């Protein structure tokens, strides 16, 4: 497993009974997590420090019992992110992804040439900021206008307002197909597709049905000297072996490169355990 263990502003303090207790800078939140299927005695004093708790509703969705602050910030090395308590339990950042930033940032810095990165399903821009801070020009694509706007706020927080980042609000598959027709090329591709979603016309997106197509199409956009290809998945059916198979069949079969795929996770401070947070598949050329 690849662990995101270099955080200073974030940590999982404890996890039990379907919930995790997290510290985001000086704010402590309790959020549900379906991977926490174990039961352990909770330290009442520790869990009592929480500033807010998100509880799921039996009818769907959920809500926070209170809001600790309108917005707050956390830093990771040279990166700084603006966060908030979203109505769907998220904060605007997936901290486990730092383990991928730690992998690809040196690749970009040491490339010795300009690097163009395509970040698909880019959300609020964690990977975009990491790639831009490492010196790449980035095309940031997400279908949600609000998330793209939030990514611009993160760019400002990171001192990257004037960085070569192109922000695109669009369906990722439609955008890829247009880029293929235009003859666009990128030295690296990052994608973090949702497990499930609906498009603007009500079309259903399920990652297990579309990931092969996404990788196959995105491979067509790689330059003659590609640097890396990264896929993230939070869907349990897409474990490391399946993602590795897809990358071998769609990317390395045509381009070569070294494939590796593992679960990614976060250490839990209160015990010698790890919180699993999905799977990452990597190709390094």
C-alpha positions in Angstrom: 0.0 0.0 0.0 1.1 3.5 -0.8 0.6 5.7 2.3 0.1 9.4 2.4 2.2 9.8 5.6 4.0 13.1 5.1 1.2 15.4 6.2 1.6 18.0 9.0 -1.7 19.8 8.7 -3.8 16.7 8.4 -4.2 13.4 10.2 -6.7 10.7 11.0 -6.8 10.8 14.8 -9.0 7.8 15.2 -11.5 5.6 13.3 -14.3 3.4 14.5 -17.9 2.3 13.9 -18.2 3.7 10.4 -16.7 7.1 11.3 -13.3 8.8 11.1 -12.0 11.6 13.4 -9.8 13.9 11.4 -7.7 17.0 12.1 -7.6 19.6 9.3 -5.1 22.2 10.6 -6.7 23.4 13.9 -10.2 22.0 13.0 -11.4 18.5 14.0 -14.2 16.9 12.1 -16.1 13.6 12.3 -17.1 12.2 9.0 -18.7 8.8 7.9 -16.4 6.3 6.1 -17.8 3.1 4.7 -14.4 1.4 4.9 -14.4 1.7 8.7 -16.2 -1.6 9.4 -14.4 -2.3 12.7 -15.4 -1.4 16.3 -13.0 -0.2 18.9 -13.3 1.6 22.2 -13.4 5.3 21.6 -11.6 7.8 23.7 -14.5 10.0 24.7 -12.2 13.0 25.5 -10.5 12.7 22.0 -13.7 12.4 20.1 -15.3 15.1 22.2 -12.8 17.6 20.7 -14.6 17.5 17.4 -15.7 20.9 16.0 -18.4 19.4 13.8 -19.9 16.1 12.7 -21.5 14.9 9.5 -24.3 12.4 9.9 -26.0 10.6 7.1 -29.7 10.6 6.8 -31.7 7.4 6.5 -33.6 9.0 3.6 -30.4 9.8 1.7 -27.8 12.6 1.9 -26.9 14.0 5.3 -25.9 17.1 7.2 -23.4 18.8 9.5 -24.5 19.4 13.1 -22.6 22.7 12.9 -20.0 24.6 10.8 -16.6 25.1 12.4 -15.7 27.9 10.1 -16.8 29.2 6.7 -13.5 28.3 5.1 -10.2 27.1 6.4 -6.8 26.3 5.0 -4.3 23.4 5.1 -0.8 23.2 3.7 1.2 20.4 2.2 4.8 21.4 1.6 4.6 24.3 -0.9 0.9 23.7 -1.5 -1.9 25.4 0.2 -5.6 24.6 -0.1 -8.8 26.4 0.7 -11.4 24.1 2.2 -15.0 24.1 3.6 -17.6 21.7 4.9 -19.5 20.8 1.8 -23.1 19.7 2.1 -22.2 16.3 0.8 -19.7 15.6 3.6 -16.5 16.5 1.6 -14.1 19.3 2.5 -12.7 19.9 -1.0 -9.6 17.8 -0.7 -8.7 14.1 -0.7 -5.6 14.1 1.5 -4.6 10.5 0.5 -3.8 11.9 -2.9 -0.7 13.5 -1.5 1.1 10.1 -2.0 0.6 10.5 -5.7 1.7 14.2 -5.7 4.9 13.0 -4.0 5.4 10.5 -6.9 4.8 12.7 -9.9 6.2 16.1 -8.7 9.9 14.9 -8.9 9.2 13.4 -12.3 8.1 16.8 -13.6 10.9 18.7 -11.8 13.6 16.4 -13.2 12.2 16.1 -16.7 14.6 18.7 -18.0 12.0 19.9 -20.5 8.6 21.6 -20.6 5.9 19.2 -19.4 2.2 19.4 -20.4 -0.2 17.7 -18.0 -3.9 16.8 -18.6 -5.9 16.5 -15.3 -9.3 14.9 -15.9 -12.1 14.9 -13.3 -9.8 17.5 -11.7 -12.2 18.5 -8.9 -10.8 21.4 -6.8 -7.3 21.0 -8.2 -5.1 19.1 -5.7 -3.2 17.3 -8.5 -3.4 20.4 -10.7 -1.6 22.6 -8.1 1.0 19.9 -7.4 1.8 19.6 -11.1 1.9 23.3 -11.7 4.0 23.9 -8.6 6.5 21.3 -10.0 6.7 23.4 -13.2 4.2 21.8 -15.6 1.6 23.6 -17.7 -1.7 22.0 -16.8 -5.1 21.5 -18.5 -7.6 21.2 -15.7 -11.0 19.6 -16.8 -14.1 19.1 -14.7 -17.8 19.1 -15.5 -18.7 21.1 -12.4 -18.4 24.8 -12.8 -18.3 25.4 -9.0 -15.4 23.0 -8.6 -13.4 24.6 -11.3 -14.0 28.0 -9.7 -12.8 26.5 -6.4 -9.6 25.2 -8.1 -8.9 28.8 -9.1 -9.1 29.8 -5.5 -6.6 27.1 -4.6 -4.3 28.4 -7.3 -4.4 31.8 -5.7 -3.7 30.2 -2.2 -0.7 28.4 -3.7 0.7 31.5 -5.4 -0.1 30.0 -8.8 -2.6 32.6 -10.1 -0.3 33.3 -13.1 0.8 29.7 -13.6 0.1 28.1 -17.0 -3.1 26.4 -16.0 -6.0 26.1 -18.5 -9.4 25.7 -16.7 -12.1 23.8 -18.7 -15.7 23.1 -17.6 -16.7 20.2 -19.7 -17.6 16.5 -19.8 -14.2 14.8 -19.8 -14.9 12.1 -22.4 -16.3 14.7 -24.8 -13.3 16.9 -24.2 -10.8 14.1 -24.8 -12.5 13.3 -28.1 -12.2 16.9 -29.2 -8.6 17.1 -28.2 -7.9 14.0 -30.3 -9.5 15.6 -33.3 -7.5 18.7 -32.7 -4.2 16.8 -32.5 -3.4 17.9 -29.0 -0.7 16.1 -27.1 0.2 15.9 -23.4 3.3 14.5 -21.6 1.2 13.2 -18.7 -2.4 12.3 -17.9 -4.0 12.2 -14.5 -7.6 11.0 -14.0 -9.7 10.7 -10.9 -13.1 9.7 -12.2 -16.1 9.4 -9.8 -17.5 6.0 -9.0 -20.9 7.0 -10.2 -22.5 10.1 -11.6 -25.0 11.6 -14.1 -24.2 13.8 -17.0 -26.1 17.0 -18.0 -28.5 15.0 -20.1 -29.2 12.4 -17.4 -26.7 9.8 -18.8 -25.3 7.5 -16.1 -21.6 7.2 -15.6 -20.2 4.1 -13.8 -16.4 4.0 -13.6 -16.2 0.2 -14.1 -18.1 0.6 -17.4 -16.1 3.5 -18.7 -12.5 3.3 -17.3 -11.2 1.1 -20.1 -12.6 3.6 -22.7 -11.2 6.6 -20.7 -7.7 5.1 -20.6 -7.8 4.0 -24.3 -8.9 7.5 -25.4 -6.4 9.3 -23.1 -3.5 7.2 -24.4 -4.1 8.7 -27.8 -3.3 12.1 -26.3 0.1 11.2 -25.0 3.1 12.9 -26.6 6.0 11.0 -28.3 8.0 11.3 -25.1 5.4 10.7 -22.3 6.3 11.1 -18.7 3.6 9.4 -16.7 0.0 8.2 -16.6 -2.0 8.1 -13.3 -5.5 6.6 -12.6 -7.3 6.8 -9.3 -10.3 4.8 -8.3 -12.5 4.8 -5.2 -14.6 1.8 -6.4 -14.0 -1.4 -4.5 -14.5 -3.6 -7.5 -11.5 -1.9 -9.3 -8.7 -3.2 -7.2 -5.0 -3.0 -8.0 -4.9 -6.0 -10.3 -7.8 -4.8 -12.4 -6.5 -1.3 -12.8 -3.0 -2.7 -13.7 -4.6 -4.9 -16.3 -6.4 -2.0 -17.9 -3.3 0.1 -18.0 -1.3 -2.7 -19.6 -4.0 -3.2 -22.3 -4.5 0.4 -23.1 -1.3 2.2 -22.3 1.9 0.1 -22.0 0.9 -2.2 -24.8 1.4 0.7 -27.2 3.8 2.9 -25.3 5.8 0.7 -23.0 6.6 1.9 -19.5 6.5 0.4 -16.1 3.1 -0.3 -14.5 2.4 -0.4 -10.8 -0.9 -0.4 -8.9 -1.6 -0.5 -5.2 -4.2 0.6 -2.6 -3.6 4.0 -1.2 -4.3 4.9 2.4 -3.8 7.1 5.5 -2.3 6.1 8.8 -4.6 6.2 11.8 -2.8 7.9 14.7 -4.6 6.1 17.6 -3.7 2.6 16.5 -1.3 0.7 14.3 -3.8 0.5 11.4 -4.3 2.1 8.0 -7.5 3.6 6.6 -7.8 2.3 3.0 -8.7 5.1 0.5 -9.0 3.5 -2.9 -6.5 2.4 -5.5 -4.0 4.2 -7.7 -2.5 2.8 -10.9 0.7 4.4 -12.3 2.7 4.1 -15.5 6.1 5.7 -15.6 7.8 5.9 -19.0 
